[in-house]
Amino acid sequence: MGSTVSDSLARRADGDTRDHARFDRNDRAYAVGPVLVSSASDRAVKRQIYGGFAVAVAGIGILFLGEAAWIQGKAIVAQALIERAWARTKSGGKAAPWPWADTRPIAVLEVPGRDIRQMVLAGASGRTLAFGPAHMDESAAPNEDGTIVLTGHRDTHFAFLEEISMGEVLRLTDASGKARAFRIAETAVADIRHTRLRINSAGSQLVLVTCYPFDAIDPGGPLRYVVTAVALPR
């Protein structure tokens, strides 16, 4: 029965095709100038519509690419200015990277195995995070024992966390030049609606936090990617 239904549908489809073919042939046989001109005009209009649509899509793509380039460019330029402020900070001052900045560099985060070096800023506000990874004031300072928490954006400074591996070593250097090494011991995804980060835990550790997933279209979701590294003996 299934075969009969299929054959029937096939014949109907084939018959429809032949009917259309006969209709098309009759159309072509009796077509006159105005009809042909109208058909050409329709095709021209369609080309204009499709062309306009393609331009619009390309424009939107360029807009998004431009915005992404602006974000990346701002982050790169900011890090250069922060580096200059860091050089002055190591000389004994507390230098802001630019006159109106409400933050300053307090440490350097490095991943030696990946050739990553980033300036860490004071205060994890939204404005500060636009220019680099930031230190949560509630956590231990970079030169203290305890839990040090750094946060950063998943699409700029902390994008490398997507590829980080267990056992890799992180290095944190404070303004006095004292460096501490931490080995990654755990990576996890946490839902901030149900999980609270324990800052005052025993021992010394470095915790890096960023938004998750890394390829999310909308920023600011409830998920966080948390990398915990344990301090190595000094």
Protein Blocks (a to p, Z undefined) as FASTA:
>chain_A
ZZmmmmmmmmmmmmmmmmmmmmmmmmmmmpcfklmmmmmmmmmmmmmmmmmmmmmmmmmm
mmmmmmmmmmmmmmmmmmmmmmmmmmmmmnopacdfbfklcbdcfbdcddfknopacddd
ehjafklmmnoccddfkbccfkbgcjddddddfklmmmmmmmpcehiacddddfkopacd
dddfbdcdddfklpccdfkbghjdddddddddfklfbghiabdcddddddddZZ
